[in-house]
Amino acid sequence: MTDQTPDPRIHVHELGSRARQAARGLAAASTEAKNAALRAAAQALRERTDELIAANDRDVASVAGSKPDSFIDRLRLTPDRIEGMATALEDIAALPDPVGRVLATTERPNGLVIERIAVPIGVIGMIYESRPNVGADASALCLKSGNAVILRGGSESRHSTRVIVDCMQAGLTAAGLPANAVQAIQTPDREAVTALLEAVEHVDLVIPRGGRGLVELVRDKAKVPTLLHLDGNCHTYIHASADLDKAARVVRNAKLRRTGVCGATESIVVDRAVAQDFIPRLATIMAGDCELRGDADAVALDSRILPASEEDWGTEYLDPIASVKVVDGLDEAIVWVDTHSSHHTDAIMAEDAQAARRFMAAIDSAIVMHNASTQFADGGEFGMGAEIGIATGKMHARGPVGLEQLTSFKYLVHGSGQERP
């Protein structure tokens, strides 16, 4: 395939037309066929590991020197990461089929029996940035939930995405399912994104996964319904009752396990009651690995902490940088976190169960954690097999978007000749 097409809108129209037809076939597919396709695609990924690594090397080389290390880390594939992709496909195959679930049954006084059942959404457009494994996860989740998908990965990951799509299509073909259930936009022309966002005749839902700029573009330009995944300005609050050794270990993991994921803690909020003890511990456990930027109180407690600017409180760094804020008690912590969070994932470290419950009830985020690393904000860790993103809105789906969240529903009404008076 070539990187250029004569007209991005024609290209997207053709992809959409094929996806719509494939979605009809996939919606009627048996659970066994979908699972067979996923297992065959996983095997194809393993068999083509060397080819995929070579394609990914081309992608990495195309941005080397122009992107930060955290971006390169998200882009890079390794044999272990490819095995993780393949295993995720097999894990999704092992999950219950979400299609056809009976969500509710009602029998009316007139004898009508009304069922509400789960059905596929139809055709999903998935727009994402540098992480090529997102294409595999999204394709697998859409396949299992009976949806066709059109992928639009970042231009920097286009070679990796082509091989991944080839593997997914090989799995579909092996299972006798329509290969066009998984397709990718092949042109880097940004007009193709606009065309996808306006393809109301072909696309039922668009899901963006990436930085704030991408999500805001989708929000502002889309005519197709969207499921938004905003940035992860995640907070961890150290309550006065926290086990400080435990808190320091968890915060280090929450920040540094992988700095480029949306569940990474970006801001550490410390109760004044323990700040004098905890902040030097924090600076020590982060020393040499993470730059800390704090308010005046935090800076005064440890010279290794640099002064923060107002901009720091709202920044998703995706780098080894974290902000540090000292607050006067639980109530101020709740206000601070709820004001500055992107409402993705926030956490409290506390041994006081009542304080933890208050924090978890008050914080209006998709995921709120107690005594755990925010890096657990992941569909796989939630038992979903994988996720297509973390939805930060409040409609249709919220938090990790897995199989159940990729279905809609319809009503089946069973009668015996009833007529409405």
N, C-alpha and C positions, 0 to 999 in steps of 0.2 A: 504494500500500500504506500501511497505517497503522502507527504505531509500537507500538500496543498490540494484544494478542490476548487473548481471553477467558481462556485457560489456557495458560501457557508449555509445560507438559508435552504438552498436546494438539498444540500448534504443532510442537514438536520431533518428536513421534511422526509427524505427517503429513509433515514434511520427510524423516524417516528412511525412511518407507515408500516415498515417491517416489524417494528416492536409491537405495534397494535395487533397485528395478525398473530405474532408469536404469543402474545399475552392470552389470546383466546385459547390457543392450544395448551398453554401451560396451566391455565385456570382449571382445566378439566383433567390434568395429569394426576395419576395416582401417586400416593405417598411413596410407594416402592420405586417408581420411575424417577421421582425427584431425588430420592436418596441415592439411587444408583448413579445419577448424573453427578452428584456431589462427590461421591467416592471416586468416580472415574476422573473427575477434574483434579482431585487431590493427587491421584497417581500421576496424572500428566504434569503437575507442578514438580513432583519429585523427579520424574524422568527428564524434565527439561531444566533442571536446576542450573546446569552449566550455561545453557543458552540464556536463561533469565539473569544470571549474574553478569554475563557479558553485556546484555542489553542495559542492565542497571549501571554498569561501569561507564557506558556511554553517557547515560543521563547524569551521573555524578560528575564526570569530566566536563560536561557542558556548563556547569555552574561553579566548578571548583575555583576558589579565589574570589568569587563575587558574592557568596552567601556565607552566613555565619555557620559555625560548627553545628549548632542545634538544628539548622535547616538540613545540612548534609546528613546528620544522623537520622532525621525523619525520612530522607530520601533513600538512604542506602539499604540495600538488601544483602543479607548474608545467608549462607546455607542454613543456619539456625533459624533465621527469620522466615525463610521459605518453608522450612519444615513446620514452623509455627502456623503459617498460612494454610498448609495442607492439613494439618491437624485440626485447625479451626473448621475447615470444610467438613471433615469427618465428624467433628463434634456437633455441627449443625444438622448433619444427616441423622444423628442419633436422637435429636430432640423431637418431641411430639409435633405433628403437623398442625399448624394453627388454622388451616383452612377447613371449613366444615364444622367447626366447634359450635355446639348449641349454647348460645350465650344466655338465653332466657326462653321460657315457654309459658304462655298464658292461655287459659281456657276461658272464653267469654260466656256469659249467661245464655247467649243464643247458640252455643255449641261450637262456634268457631275456635279452632286451635291455632294460635299465633306463635311462631318460632322466630327468634332472632339468631341468625347464624353468621359466623365469620366468613368473609369472602376476600379475595385479593383486591387490592386497590386498582391494579391495572398496569399502567406504564409509569415507571418512576425515573426521573432524571436525577442523577447523582453527580454533583459538582464538588470537587475536592482539590486540594492543593498537592503538596509534595509527597505524601506518603502513598507509595504504590500499593501497599497491602490493603489499603482502604478499598481499592477496586475489587480485590478478591473477596473481602468480607461482605461488601455491599452486594456483589453478584450472588454470593451464596445465600445470603439472607433473602434477597428478592426471589431467587429461584425456589427456595423452600416454601416461601409464603405465596407462591404462584404469580409473582409479578415479573414482567419484563423490565429490564433496566437499560438505560442509555448512560454510559459513563462519560464524564468530561473531567479527566484528571488534569493536573497542571502540565504545562508544556514541557517542564523540566523532567517529567516522569514518563514521557510518551513512549519511549522504547520499552521500558518495563511493562507499561500498561498493555501494549500490543501482545506481548507474550502471555501475560496473565489472561487476557481475553481469549486468546487462542486456546489456552488450556481449559477455560470454562466452556467454550464452544465445543471442544473435543469431548468433554464430559456429557454435554447435552446431546450431542450426536450419538454417542455410544449408548445412551439410554433411550434413544428414539424420540427425543424431544426437540422442539424447534431451536436451532442454533442461534437464531436472531433474538432469542430471549435475553441474551447478553451481547451488547454492542458498545462500541466506544466512538466518540467523535474523533475523527482522524485529522482535523485541521487545527493548527494553533491559533487561527484567526479568532479574535475575541468576539467577532460578530456572531460566531456559532453559539456562544453562550447566550447572547441576546435572543437568538432564534429559538433556542431551547426554552428559555423563560417565557416566550410568547406562543409556544406550540400547543395552544389549548385544544386543538383538534386531535392531537396525538398523545399528549402527556397529561397524566392525572395529578402528579405530585412532583415537586422538585425539592431535593434535600441538599443544602450546601454544607460542606464540612471544611472549615478552614478559619482563617483570621477574620477579624471584624470587618475589614475592607470587603472581602468576598461576601460575607453574610449580608452586609448593608447593601451591596450591589444587587443581590438577589431579592432582598426585601423591597427595594425601591423600583426594580425593573420588571418584576415577575407579573405576568398575567395568569400564569398557572398557580394553583395553590402551593404553598410552601410549608416546610417543616424546618424551622430555623435552629441552627446549632451555633450559639454565640461563643465568644472567646471565654477562656477559663481563668478569670482573675479570682483564684481560689484562696481562701483564708484558713488558717489554723489558729484558734484562740487558746491560749494557755491560761486556764482558770486558776484561781487562788488555791484550789484543792488538788491541782494536778500533781502527779508523781513526776518530778522534774527530770529525773534520769530517763524515764520512759518517754516523756514529752520530747526531750532533746533527740532521742533516737528516732522517734516517729517523724518529727519535723525534718530531720535530715533525709530520711527516706522520701517523705512527701515532696521535698524540694528537688533532691538530687538523683533519685533512682533513674529517672529520665526527665531531663529538664524541658524537652520539646513536646511533651504531651499535655493535653488540655486539662488533665487532672492534677498537674503539678501545683503544689502550694506556691503562691507568689507573694503572699503577705502573711507575716506572723504577728499576731496581736497578743500582747502580754499584759496580764493583770498586774497592776502596780504592786499588789501585795507580795508578789513573788519575783518582780522584775529585777531587783538587786541581786538575787541569787541566780535566776534563770538566764538573764541576758549574757553574762560572761560565759556560762556553759554553752549557750547557743553560739556565741562568737568562737569559742574554742572548737566545738564539734564541726563548725563550718569552715574553720580557718584553712586558707589555701585552696578551697574548693568552691566557695560561694561568696560573692560580694554582698554585704549587708548594708542597706541604706535605711537609717532610722530617723525618728523625730528627735527633738532636742533632749528628751528624757533618756532615750535609748543611747544616744551618742555620749551623754554624760556618764553613763554606766560602763561603757567600754570604748576605748579609743579605736578599736578595730572597726567600728561601725561608722560609715560615712553619713554625712547629713543627707536626708531625703528632700526631694522637691515635692511640690504639690502634685506634680504629674505622676510621681511614683505610686501614689495610692490607687490609681486606676489602671496601672500598666500590667498587661500580661507579658512577662519578660520572655518566656520560653528559652531562657538562658540561665546560667548559674548566678542569678541576682535575686535578692528577695528584700522586700521592705519590712521594717519592724516598727510597730506602733504600740505605745504604752497607754493603757486605758484604766480608768478608775472603776473597776468592778464589772459585773455581768451585764447590767443594764446598758452601760456605755459601750461595752463590747458588742452587744446585739445591735445597737444603733449604728455603730461604726461599720460592722461587717455588712449589715443589710444595705447601708448607703453606698458602700464602695464595691461590693461584690458584683460580679456579672451574673450571679444566681445560677451558677453551674454546680459547684461543689464547695461546701464549707464544713469545717470540723471544729470540735471542741475537745481539748484534753482536760479531763476532770475526773476526780474520784468521787465527787459529790453527785450522786445520781439525780437528785432533784434539780441541781443547777444544769446538768446536761439535758434533762427533759425540757427545761425552760428554754434553753438555747435552741434545741432542735425544733421546738414548736414555733418559736418566734422567727427563725431565719427562713426567709421565703426563697429558698433555692431548690433546684431540682433534686439535689442529693445533699443530705446533711449527715455528718458522721460523728461518732463519739469514740474517742480513744483508738483511732485508726488513721492510717495514712490516706490522704486524699487521692493517692495514686490507685486506690481500689475503685475509683470511678470509671468503670469499664464493664461493658456488657458481658464479656467472658467471665470476669470475676463475679458477676451477678448471676451466673448460671445460665446465661442466654446463649452461650456458644460463641457469639460474637455480637458486635453492634454495628449499626450503620452511622451512629453518631450519638451525641448527648443533646437531647432537645431541651432548650432552656425556656421555651414558651409554656403556656398553660392549656393549650387546646390540643385535642386528639391524643398527643403523646407527650410525656415529660420524662426527663432522665434518659437512661440508655434506651435506644430504639432498637429492639430486637424483632423477633418473628411476630409476636402478637401485635406489636405496634405498627407493623406493615400490612395489617389487614383492616378492612372496613367491615360493614355488616349489611345484611338485608333481611327483610321479613318474609317468611313463608307462611301463608294463611291457608289452613286446611278446613274446608267446609264439607257439608253434605247436602247442598242444595239450598242454603239459606238465601233469602231475599231481604234486602233492607227495607223496612217500612217507611 
